[in-house]
Amino acid sequence: MHLLWLLLVKVKKRSENFDKAKLKASMKKAGAKDAHATKIADKIKGKVKPGTTTVIIRRWVITELRPLDAKAARAYETYKKPGKKN
């Protein structure tokens, strides 16, 4: 007899207002120039609607940042929050 163990990952869904400064800071931590981070944060702020997920915002940032600074885009894309397990 084989036992199959399933690992369940629970996602806590919570709503939070869009914070342009927080988004800009995260891009700068990835190595983006201030001007690039400001431009992208302004553009994304105009796209965010109720229900927009952080996954979507993250994709938008990577798409916008890659042509401006590929290295920062890669760092942003691969960043894992401390304490998160994969």
Biopython code that builds the backbone (N, CA, C, O; Angstrom):
import numpy as np
from Bio.PDB.StructureBuilder import StructureBuilder

atoms = [
    (1, "MET", "N", (0.854, -1.179, 0.000)),
    (1, "MET", "CA", (0.000, 0.000, 0.000)),
    (1, "MET", "C", (0.900, 1.242, 0.000)),
    (1, "MET", "O", (1.859, 1.327, 0.768)),
    (2, "HIS", "N", (0.579, 2.192, -0.864)),
    (2, "HIS", "CA", (1.339, 3.441, -0.952)),
    (2, "HIS", "C", (0.529, 4.570, -0.351)),
    (2, "HIS", "O", (-0.671, 4.696, -0.595)),
    (3, "LEU", "N", (1.193, 5.376, 0.427)),
    (3, "LEU", "CA", (0.545, 6.549, 0.997)),
    (3, "LEU", "C", (1.019, 7.770, 0.236)),
    (3, "LEU", "O", (2.206, 7.903, -0.062)),
    (4, "LEU", "N", (0.118, 8.636, -0.070)),
    (4, "LEU", "CA", (0.452, 9.865, -0.773)),
    (4, "LEU", "C", (0.199, 11.022, 0.172)),
    (4, "LEU", "O", (-0.917, 11.218, 0.653)),
    (5, "TRP", "N", (1.248, 11.785, 0.430)),
    (5, "TRP", "CA", (1.129, 12.944, 1.301)),
    (5, "TRP", "C", (1.029, 14.181, 0.439)),
    (5, "TRP", "O", (1.808, 14.352, -0.499)),
    (6, "LEU", "N", (0.112, 15.014, 0.736)),
    (6, "LEU", "CA", (-0.066, 16.254, -0.001)),
    (6, "LEU", "C", (0.307, 17.423, 0.881)),
    (6, "LEU", "O", (-0.098, 17.513, 2.040)),
    (7, "LEU", "N", (1.074, 18.299, 0.316)),
    (7, "LEU", "CA", (1.439, 19.518, 1.015)),
    (7, "LEU", "C", (0.491, 20.603, 0.552)),
    (7, "LEU", "O", (0.433, 20.920, -0.636)),
    (8, "LEU", "N", (-0.234, 21.158, 1.463)),
    (8, "LEU", "CA", (-1.167, 22.226, 1.137)),
    (8, "LEU", "C", (-0.530, 23.560, 1.462)),
    (8, "LEU", "O", (0.013, 23.757, 2.549)),
    (9, "VAL", "N", (-0.599, 24.450, 0.530)),
    (9, "VAL", "CA", (-0.063, 25.782, 0.737)),
    (9, "VAL", "C", (-1.246, 26.726, 0.859)),
    (9, "VAL", "O", (-2.054, 26.854, -0.061)),
    (10, "LYS", "N", (-1.334, 27.372, 1.981)),
    (10, "LYS", "CA", (-2.423, 28.307, 2.212)),
    (10, "LYS", "C", (-1.941, 29.711, 1.901)),
    (10, "LYS", "O", (-0.855, 30.121, 2.309)),
    (11, "VAL", "N", (-2.744, 30.414, 1.193)),
    (11, "VAL", "CA", (-2.424, 31.786, 0.848)),
    (11, "VAL", "C", (-3.395, 32.687, 1.599)),
    (11, "VAL", "O", (-4.614, 32.566, 1.479)),
    (12, "LYS", "N", (-2.821, 33.584, 2.369)),
    (12, "LYS", "CA", (-3.663, 34.541, 3.078)),
    (12, "LYS", "C", (-3.966, 35.685, 2.134)),
    (12, "LYS", "O", (-3.073, 36.435, 1.741)),
    (13, "LYS", "N", (-5.204, 35.809, 1.780)),
    (13, "LYS", "CA", (-5.591, 36.891, 0.885)),
    (13, "LYS", "C", (-6.062, 38.062, 1.729)),
    (13, "LYS", "O", (-6.971, 37.953, 2.552)),
    (14, "ARG", "N", (-5.405, 39.179, 1.488)),
    (14, "ARG", "CA", (-5.818, 40.382, 2.182)),
    (14, "ARG", "C", (-5.713, 41.530, 1.200)),
    (14, "ARG", "O", (-4.860, 41.539, 0.311)),
    (15, "SER", "N", (-6.572, 42.470, 1.374)),
    (15, "SER", "CA", (-6.550, 43.634, 0.502)),
    (15, "SER", "C", (-5.687, 44.718, 1.106)),
    (15, "SER", "O", (-5.590, 44.868, 2.324)),
    (16, "GLU", "N", (-5.071, 45.458, 0.227)),
    (16, "GLU", "CA", (-4.183, 46.525, 0.657)),
    (16, "GLU", "C", (-4.219, 47.585, -0.437)),
    (16, "GLU", "O", (-4.249, 47.260, -1.624)),
    (17, "ASN", "N", (-4.216, 48.827, -0.042)),
    (17, "ASN", "CA", (-4.204, 49.902, -1.033)),
    (17, "ASN", "C", (-2.872, 49.910, -1.768)),
    (17, "ASN", "O", (-1.828, 49.603, -1.191)),
    (18, "PHE", "N", (-2.919, 50.263, -3.041)),
    (18, "PHE", "CA", (-1.702, 50.365, -3.837)),
    (18, "PHE", "C", (-0.825, 51.464, -3.248)),
    (18, "PHE", "O", (-1.299, 52.560, -2.950)),
    (19, "ASP", "N", (0.442, 51.160, -3.087)),
    (19, "ASP", "CA", (1.394, 52.102, -2.510)),
    (19, "ASP", "C", (2.521, 52.332, -3.508)),
    (19, "ASP", "O", (3.445, 51.526, -3.615)),
    (20, "LYS", "N", (2.433, 53.436, -4.235)),
    (20, "LYS", "CA", (3.418, 53.749, -5.263)),
    (20, "LYS", "C", (4.820, 53.842, -4.667)),
    (20, "LYS", "O", (5.781, 53.379, -5.281)),
    (21, "ALA", "N", (4.948, 54.424, -3.504)),
    (21, "ALA", "CA", (6.262, 54.572, -2.862)),
    (21, "ALA", "C", (6.866, 53.205, -2.539)),
    (21, "ALA", "O", (8.069, 52.999, -2.697)),
    (22, "LYS", "N", (6.039, 52.292, -2.093)),
    (22, "LYS", "CA", (6.505, 50.947, -1.765)),
    (22, "LYS", "C", (6.984, 50.225, -3.030)),
    (22, "LYS", "O", (8.014, 49.552, -3.016)),
    (23, "LEU", "N", (6.233, 50.370, -4.113)),
    (23, "LEU", "CA", (6.615, 49.758, -5.382)),
    (23, "LEU", "C", (7.938, 50.344, -5.880)),
    (23, "LEU", "O", (8.832, 49.616, -6.310)),
    (24, "LYS", "N", (8.041, 51.655, -5.814)),
    (24, "LYS", "CA", (9.261, 52.340, -6.248)),
    (24, "LYS", "C", (10.462, 51.869, -5.418)),
    (24, "LYS", "O", (11.531, 51.597, -5.965)),
    (25, "ALA", "N", (10.281, 51.777, -4.117)),
    (25, "ALA", "CA", (11.366, 51.331, -3.227)),
    (25, "ALA", "C", (11.803, 49.908, -3.564)),
    (25, "ALA", "O", (12.993, 49.596, -3.517)),
    (26, "SER", "N", (10.847, 49.044, -3.904)),
    (26, "SER", "CA", (11.197, 47.659, -4.224)),
    (26, "SER", "C", (12.023, 47.586, -5.512)),
    (26, "SER", "O", (12.935, 46.767, -5.620)),
    (27, "MET", "N", (11.707, 48.430, -6.472)),
    (27, "MET", "CA", (12.490, 48.456, -7.711)),
    (27, "MET", "C", (13.897, 48.994, -7.451)),
    (27, "MET", "O", (14.873, 48.488, -8.004)),
    (28, "LYS", "N", (13.993, 50.021, -6.609)),
    (28, "LYS", "CA", (15.302, 50.589, -6.291)),
    (28, "LYS", "C", (16.166, 49.579, -5.543)),
    (28, "LYS", "O", (17.379, 49.530, -5.750)),
    (29, "LYS", "N", (15.555, 48.771, -4.675)),
    (29, "LYS", "CA", (16.300, 47.728, -3.964)),
    (29, "LYS", "C", (16.853, 46.699, -4.946)),
    (29, "LYS", "O", (17.881, 46.072, -4.689)),
    (30, "ALA", "N", (16.162, 46.532, -6.071)),
    (30, "ALA", "CA", (16.620, 45.595, -7.098)),
    (30, "ALA", "C", (17.713, 46.214, -7.968)),
    (30, "ALA", "O", (18.311, 45.535, -8.802)),
    (31, "GLY", "N", (17.967, 47.504, -7.768)),
    (31, "GLY", "CA", (19.040, 48.155, -8.507)),
    (31, "GLY", "C", (18.590, 49.125, -9.583)),
    (31, "GLY", "O", (19.416, 49.659, -10.323)),
    (32, "ALA", "N", (17.281, 49.361, -9.678)),
    (32, "ALA", "CA", (16.769, 50.290, -10.686)),
    (32, "ALA", "C", (17.134, 51.731, -10.310)),
    (32, "ALA", "O", (17.178, 52.088, -9.132)),
    (33, "LYS", "N", (17.390, 52.537, -11.322)),
    (33, "LYS", "CA", (17.647, 53.957, -11.105)),
    (33, "LYS", "C", (16.354, 54.616, -10.633)),
    (33, "LYS", "O", (15.256, 54.173, -10.969)),
    (34, "ASP", "N", (16.505, 55.683, -9.849)),
    (34, "ASP", "CA", (15.351, 56.398, -9.318)),
    (34, "ASP", "C", (14.405, 56.853, -10.431)),
    (34, "ASP", "O", (13.186, 56.731, -10.303)),
    (35, "ALA", "N", (14.962, 57.371, -11.513)),
    (35, "ALA", "CA", (14.128, 57.856, -12.621)),
    (35, "ALA", "C", (13.322, 56.722, -13.256)),
    (35, "ALA", "O", (12.155, 56.907, -13.600)),
    (36, "HIS", "N", (13.940, 55.551, -13.413)),
    (36, "HIS", "CA", (13.233, 54.402, -13.987)),
    (36, "HIS", "C", (12.135, 53.912, -13.045)),
    (36, "HIS", "O", (11.016, 53.629, -13.472)),
    (37, "ALA", "N", (12.471, 53.818, -11.765)),
    (37, "ALA", "CA", (11.499, 53.353, -10.777)),
    (37, "ALA", "C", (10.301, 54.296, -10.701)),
    (37, "ALA", "O", (9.159, 53.847, -10.597)),
    (38, "THR", "N", (10.560, 55.604, -10.755)),
    (38, "THR", "CA", (9.479, 56.592, -10.711)),
    (38, "THR", "C", (8.594, 56.475, -11.942)),
    (38, "THR", "O", (7.368, 56.465, -11.827)),
    (39, "LYS", "N", (9.201, 56.388, -13.110)),
    (39, "LYS", "CA", (8.451, 56.277, -14.365)),
    (39, "LYS", "C", (7.549, 55.038, -14.367)),
    (39, "LYS", "O", (6.374, 55.116, -14.728)),
    (40, "ILE", "N", (8.108, 53.903, -13.963)),
    (40, "ILE", "CA", (7.350, 52.645, -13.961)),
    (40, "ILE", "C", (6.254, 52.680, -12.907)),
    (40, "ILE", "O", (5.130, 52.259, -13.181)),
    (41, "ALA", "N", (6.554, 53.170, -11.710)),
    (41, "ALA", "CA", (5.544, 53.243, -10.643)),
    (41, "ALA", "C", (4.384, 54.131, -11.066)),
    (41, "ALA", "O", (3.228, 53.808, -10.792)),
    (42, "ASP", "N", (4.677, 55.252, -11.734)),
    (42, "ASP", "CA", (3.609, 56.131, -12.220)),
    (42, "ASP", "C", (2.743, 55.423, -13.257)),
    (42, "ASP", "O", (1.517, 55.528, -13.228)),
    (43, "LYS", "N", (3.385, 54.705, -14.169)),
    (43, "LYS", "CA", (2.645, 53.998, -15.215)),
    (43, "LYS", "C", (1.761, 52.903, -14.619)),
    (43, "LYS", "O", (0.603, 52.746, -15.008)),
    (44, "ILE", "N", (2.312, 52.158, -13.684)),
    (44, "ILE", "CA", (1.557, 51.056, -13.078)),
    (44, "ILE", "C", (0.427, 51.583, -12.215)),
    (44, "ILE", "O", (-0.650, 50.988, -12.172)),
    (45, "LYS", "N", (0.658, 52.688, -11.531)),
    (45, "LYS", "CA", (-0.410, 53.281, -10.713)),
    (45, "LYS", "C", (-1.654, 53.540, -11.563)),
    (45, "LYS", "O", (-2.777, 53.371, -11.089)),
    (46, "GLY", "N", (-1.459, 53.945, -12.803)),
    (46, "GLY", "CA", (-2.579, 54.202, -13.703)),
    (46, "GLY", "C", (-3.282, 52.948, -14.188)),
    (46, "GLY", "O", (-4.410, 53.018, -14.678)),
    (47, "LYS", "N", (-2.626, 51.795, -14.057)),
    (47, "LYS", "CA", (-3.201, 50.531, -14.523)),
    (47, "LYS", "C", (-3.912, 49.750, -13.423)),
    (47, "LYS", "O", (-4.781, 48.924, -13.705)),
    (48, "VAL", "N", (-3.545, 50.010, -12.178)),
    (48, "VAL", "CA", (-4.083, 49.231, -11.054)),
    (48, "VAL", "C", (-5.565, 49.533, -10.849)),
    (48, "VAL", "O", (-5.982, 50.689, -10.768)),
    (49, "LYS", "N", (-6.330, 48.472, -10.769)),
    (49, "LYS", "CA", (-7.777, 48.545, -10.518)),
    (49, "LYS", "C", (-8.090, 47.651, -9.324)),
    (49, "LYS", "O", (-7.275, 46.804, -8.960)),
    (50, "PRO", "N", (-9.258, 47.825, -8.710)),
    (50, "PRO", "CA", (-9.616, 46.920, -7.610)),
    (50, "PRO", "C", (-9.532, 45.465, -8.077)),
    (50, "PRO", "O", (-10.042, 45.119, -9.142)),
    (51, "GLY", "N", (-8.900, 44.637, -7.291)),
    (51, "GLY", "CA", (-8.758, 43.233, -7.627)),
    (51, "GLY", "C", (-7.445, 42.890, -8.319)),
    (51, "GLY", "O", (-7.148, 41.716, -8.536)),
    (52, "THR", "N", (-6.659, 43.904, -8.665)),
    (52, "THR", "CA", (-5.348, 43.643, -9.275)),
    (52, "THR", "C", (-4.463, 42.971, -8.233)),
    (52, "THR", "O", (-4.324, 43.464, -7.113)),
    (53, "THR", "N", (-3.877, 41.860, -8.602)),
    (53, "THR", "CA", (-3.051, 41.110, -7.648)),
    (53, "THR", "C", (-1.598, 41.559, -7.706)),
    (53, "THR", "O", (-1.164, 42.196, -8.666)),
    (54, "THR", "N", (-0.867, 41.217, -6.672)),
    (54, "THR", "CA", (0.560, 41.533, -6.645)),
    (54, "THR", "C", (1.308, 40.754, -7.719)),
    (54, "THR", "O", (2.339, 41.214, -8.209)),
    (55, "VAL", "N", (0.808, 39.593, -8.088)),
    (55, "VAL", "CA", (1.429, 38.802, -9.154)),
    (55, "VAL", "C", (1.357, 39.569, -10.474)),
    (55, "VAL", "O", (2.333, 39.616, -11.223)),
    (56, "ILE", "N", (0.223, 40.158, -10.749)),
    (56, "ILE", "CA", (0.049, 40.943, -11.976)),
    (56, "ILE", "C", (0.947, 42.177, -11.943)),
    (56, "ILE", "O", (1.615, 42.492, -12.928)),
    (57, "ILE", "N", (0.958, 42.867, -10.816)),
    (57, "ILE", "CA", (1.801, 44.064, -10.684)),
    (57, "ILE", "C", (3.265, 43.690, -10.889)),
    (57, "ILE", "O", (4.007, 44.410, -11.558)),
    (58, "ARG", "N", (3.673, 42.577, -10.318)),
    (58, "ARG", "CA", (5.056, 42.112, -10.459)),
    (58, "ARG", "C", (5.394, 41.875, -11.931)),
    (58, "ARG", "O", (6.469, 42.263, -12.389)),
    (59, "ARG", "N", (4.483, 41.239, -12.675)),
    (59, "ARG", "CA", (4.703, 40.999, -14.105)),
    (59, "ARG", "C", (4.826, 42.316, -14.862)),
    (59, "ARG", "O", (5.691, 42.467, -15.725)),
    (60, "TRP", "N", (3.952, 43.271, -14.531)),
    (60, "TRP", "CA", (4.002, 44.580, -15.184)),
    (60, "TRP", "C", (5.357, 45.248, -14.943)),
    (60, "TRP", "O", (5.967, 45.788, -15.866)),
    (61, "VAL", "N", (5.819, 45.203, -13.690)),
    (61, "VAL", "CA", (7.101, 45.830, -13.350)),
    (61, "VAL", "C", (8.227, 45.201, -14.169)),
    (61, "VAL", "O", (9.037, 45.913, -14.762)),
    (62, "ILE", "N", (8.277, 43.901, -14.201)),
    (62, "ILE", "CA", (9.342, 43.208, -14.939)),
    (62, "ILE", "C", (9.283, 43.564, -16.418)),
    (62, "ILE", "O", (10.318, 43.814, -17.034)),
    (63, "THR", "N", (8.096, 43.590, -16.989)),
    (63, "THR", "CA", (7.927, 43.937, -18.403)),
    (63, "THR", "C", (8.398, 45.354, -18.692)),
    (63, "THR", "O", (9.032, 45.596, -19.719)),
    (64, "GLU", "N", (8.100, 46.290, -17.805)),
    (64, "GLU", "CA", (8.487, 47.686, -18.002)),
    (64, "GLU", "C", (9.971, 47.927, -17.705)),
    (64, "GLU", "O", (10.625, 48.734, -18.365)),
    (65, "LEU", "N", (10.485, 47.215, -16.704)),
    (65, "LEU", "CA", (11.860, 47.443, -16.265)),
    (65, "LEU", "C", (12.890, 46.785, -17.182)),
    (65, "LEU", "O", (13.977, 47.327, -17.378)),
    (66, "ARG", "N", (12.564, 45.641, -17.737)),
    (66, "ARG", "CA", (13.536, 44.881, -18.537)),
    (66, "ARG", "C", (14.198, 45.702, -19.650)),
    (66, "ARG", "O", (15.422, 45.652, -19.775)),
    (67, "PRO", "N", (13.439, 46.464, -20.470)),
    (67, "PRO", "CA", (14.117, 47.227, -21.535)),
    (67, "PRO", "C", (14.969, 48.389, -21.000)),
    (67, "PRO", "O", (15.894, 48.842, -21.674)),
    (68, "LEU", "N", (14.659, 48.860, -19.807)),
    (68, "LEU", "CA", (15.399, 49.987, -19.224)),
    (68, "LEU", "C", (16.649, 49.540, -18.477)),
    (68, "LEU", "O", (17.683, 50.206, -18.512)),
    (69, "ASP", "N", (16.534, 48.394, -17.797)),
    (69, "ASP", "CA", (17.648, 47.904, -16.975)),
    (69, "ASP", "C", (17.459, 46.400, -16.750)),
    (69, "ASP", "O", (16.815, 45.977, -15.790)),
    (70, "ALA", "N", (18.036, 45.608, -17.655)),
    (70, "ALA", "CA", (17.848, 44.154, -17.615)),
    (70, "ALA", "C", (18.356, 43.540, -16.308)),
    (70, "ALA", "O", (17.747, 42.607, -15.785)),
    (71, "LYS", "N", (19.456, 44.054, -15.786)),
    (71, "LYS", "CA", (20.025, 43.510, -14.549)),
    (71, "LYS", "C", (19.075, 43.745, -13.368)),
    (71, "LYS", "O", (18.840, 42.835, -12.572)),
    (72, "ALA", "N", (18.538, 44.943, -13.255)),
    (72, "ALA", "CA", (17.587, 45.242, -12.178)),
    (72, "ALA", "C", (16.307, 44.423, -12.349)),
    (72, "ALA", "O", (15.726, 43.960, -11.367)),
    (73, "ALA", "N", (15.870, 44.246, -13.593)),
    (73, "ALA", "CA", (14.663, 43.446, -13.849)),
    (73, "ALA", "C", (14.870, 42.008, -13.397)),
    (73, "ALA", "O", (13.980, 41.406, -12.798)),
    (74, "ARG", "N", (16.043, 41.460, -13.685)),
    (74, "ARG", "CA", (16.366, 40.096, -13.267)),
    (74, "ARG", "C", (16.390, 39.989, -11.743)),
    (74, "ARG", "O", (15.871, 39.028, -11.175)),
    (75, "ALA", "N", (16.991, 40.978, -11.086)),
    (75, "ALA", "CA", (17.043, 40.979, -9.620)),
    (75, "ALA", "C", (15.639, 41.085, -9.033)),
    (75, "ALA", "O", (15.318, 40.415, -8.051)),
    (76, "TYR", "N", (14.807, 41.927, -9.635)),
    (76, "TYR", "CA", (13.430, 42.096, -9.164)),
    (76, "TYR", "C", (12.647, 40.792, -9.343)),
    (76, "TYR", "O", (11.888, 40.379, -8.466)),
    (77, "GLU", "N", (12.848, 40.164, -10.485)),
    (77, "GLU", "CA", (12.121, 38.939, -10.821)),
    (77, "GLU", "C", (12.491, 37.775, -9.910)),
    (77, "GLU", "O", (11.634, 36.960, -9.570)),
    (78, "THR", "N", (13.746, 37.690, -9.516)),
    (78, "THR", "CA", (14.205, 36.547, -8.737)),
    (78, "THR", "C", (14.190, 36.779, -7.230)),
    (78, "THR", "O", (14.501, 35.867, -6.463)),
    (79, "TYR", "N", (13.833, 37.978, -6.799)),
    (79, "TYR", "CA", (13.820, 38.298, -5.372)),
    (79, "TYR", "C", (12.772, 37.471, -4.625)),
    (79, "TYR", "O", (11.626, 37.361, -5.059)),
    (80, "LYS", "N", (13.175, 36.909, -3.528)),
    (80, "LYS", "CA", (12.260, 36.185, -2.636)),
    (80, "LYS", "C", (12.250, 36.890, -1.299)),
    (80, "LYS", "O", (13.304, 37.221, -0.754)),
    (81, "LYS", "N", (11.064, 37.119, -0.769)),
    (81, "LYS", "CA", (10.961, 37.781, 0.523)),
    (81, "LYS", "C", (11.587, 36.920, 1.611)),
    (81, "LYS", "O", (11.411, 35.702, 1.619)),
    (82, "PRO", "N", (12.321, 37.551, 2.533)),
    (82, "PRO", "CA", (12.897, 36.784, 3.638)),
    (82, "PRO", "C", (11.813, 36.058, 4.431)),
    (82, "PRO", "O", (10.749, 36.612, 4.706)),
    (83, "GLY", "N", (12.096, 34.840, 4.783)),
    (83, "GLY", "CA", (11.132, 34.060, 5.581)),
    (83, "GLY", "C", (10.178, 33.245, 4.743)),
    (83, "GLY", "O", (9.499, 32.363, 5.270)),
    (84, "LYS", "N", (10.107, 33.513, 3.453)),
    (84, "LYS", "CA", (9.239, 32.716, 2.584)),
    (84, "LYS", "C", (9.962, 31.431, 2.218)),
    (84, "LYS", "O", (11.157, 31.437, 1.922)),
    (85, "LYS", "N", (9.225, 30.337, 2.242)),
    (85, "LYS", "CA", (9.796, 29.043, 1.865)),
    (85, "LYS", "C", (9.245, 28.661, 0.502)),
    (85, "LYS", "O", (8.075, 28.898, 0.205)),
    (86, "ASN", "N", (10.087, 28.077, -0.311)),
    (86, "ASN", "CA", (9.644, 27.660, -1.646)),
    (86, "ASN", "C", (9.388, 26.185, -1.698)),
    (86, "ASN", "O", (9.009, 25.661, -2.745)),
]
sb = StructureBuilder()
sb.init_structure("model")
sb.init_model(0)
sb.init_chain("A")
sb.init_seg("    ")
for serial, (resi, resn, name, xyz) in enumerate(atoms, 1):
    if name == "N":
        sb.init_residue(resn, " ", resi, " ")
    sb.init_atom(name, np.array(xyz, "f"), 0.0, 1.0, " ", f" {name:<3s}", serial, name[0])
structure = sb.get_structure()
